[in-house]
Amino acid sequence: MLNNIKNLIINFFKFDNLKLFIGYMICGAIATLVDLGFLYLFTEFFKIWYFYSAFFSYLLGLITSYNLNKHILFKNKSKQVVKQFGLFTIILLVGLVLNQAILYTLVEVFDLWYVLAKIITAGIVVFWHFFANKNLTFKIFT
């Protein structure tokens, strides 16, 4: 078990993986900007309740993230877009469950400030998203 974790860490810091991870973070930042931009647009200009705006803007961010990762970062040529996008979405939903579980544990069990707990949680969950999409979404459907 400890050997597996050590190998995972060593492999992560290989140049190609590190370069991919940095690209993944950039794609995530762009998708987040799309999400926030449309949240503001829908809420302020179209006068849609922020709660509904957040749902639709999140979907647009998700679509943006998928497209950036598929076409630019992983240069994936698969034509099975519906299945691939479905797997991408499932991985993000698993990430949401991980997010909630880790956040709850850090706040309620370890008594951390919720903002610090969220930062730690996001740092952990982003690795799940990266490795799951790299090794599943964009590898199974090639």
Protein Blocks (a to p, Z undefined) as FASTA:
>chain_A
ZZmmmmmmmmmmpmklmmmmmmmmmmmmmmmmmmmmmmmmmmmmnopafklmmmmmmmmm
mmmmmmmmmmmmnopabfblmlmmmmmmmmmmmmmmmmmmmmmmmmmmnopafklmmmmm
mmmmmmmmmmmmmmmmmmmmZZ
